[in-house]
Amino acid sequence: MSRREIVALAGPVCILSLVLVNFVVAQTGSSKSKTKSKGATGTGVRALDARVQELQEGLLRDATDISKGYEDAGEYDRAKFLLEVLHKLDPKLPGLKDKIDKLTEKSLDSSEFEIDMDVSRGWTPAVAMLQKDRLVRIEATGDYKFVATLPVTADGLATSDNGVDVYPGAPVGALIGIIVNAETNKPGKPFEVRAKKDWTPPQAGYLQLKVNVPAGHKCTGKLKIKISGASKVAGT
């Protein structure tokens, strides 16, 4: 995530303050070691430690309140981001991991939609717009009929990674996808989906889907595809 995105999500004051606390804590520990090595009592350092602890606790309270406000406003990704910052600051905070997981589910549920995929048509038109590094979930239900109408030798089916023949990275018949760059319209490499896939796309772009079958096949039927964490493309 870029610096601009971080500022937009959490606000410069909160983030800089949290970073400052980490820095001060680290420097305090270093100073304490140096003070002890000189034989000093460390009273002044302990007083500073107490002030840092108080500052940190206040920041944790404020960030938690802000996160709750984002959640109440339906901004689940922003709420989750703040809690992830807190988790890095103090991984031992009770219940924090569970809360982050719940916000993840809420974020996915808030952008959920379904499409019917006709398996006979090859690659679908663009069905969803994906954002880089934002969690996406794809779920497929149903079944279809697959009949190979091409001759098969003892060597089996030919495979390639060009999206025309069978993609070797997934079982024959499995659901696969590609991400098409929105600016260049250039498709990326196919990837395995199967019945369910949770992942963070490495790039933004349009999602297309198909079943992993060879050229010359005959497929009939439809799969119900549920997509969460992405924007539905109009007309799908």
Secondary structure, DSSP 8 states (H G I E B T S, - for coil): --HHHHHHHH-HHHHHHHHHHHHHHHHHHHHHHHHHHTT---HHHHHHHHHHHHHHHHHHHHHHHHHHHHHHTT-HHHHHHHHHHHHHH-TT-TTHHHHHHHHHHHHHHHT-EEEEEEGGGSS----EEE-TT--EEEEEE---EEEE-S--BTTB--B-SSSSSB-TTS-TT-EEEEEE-TTT--B---EE-TTEEEE--SS-EEEEEEE---TTEEEE-EEEEEEESSEE-TT-
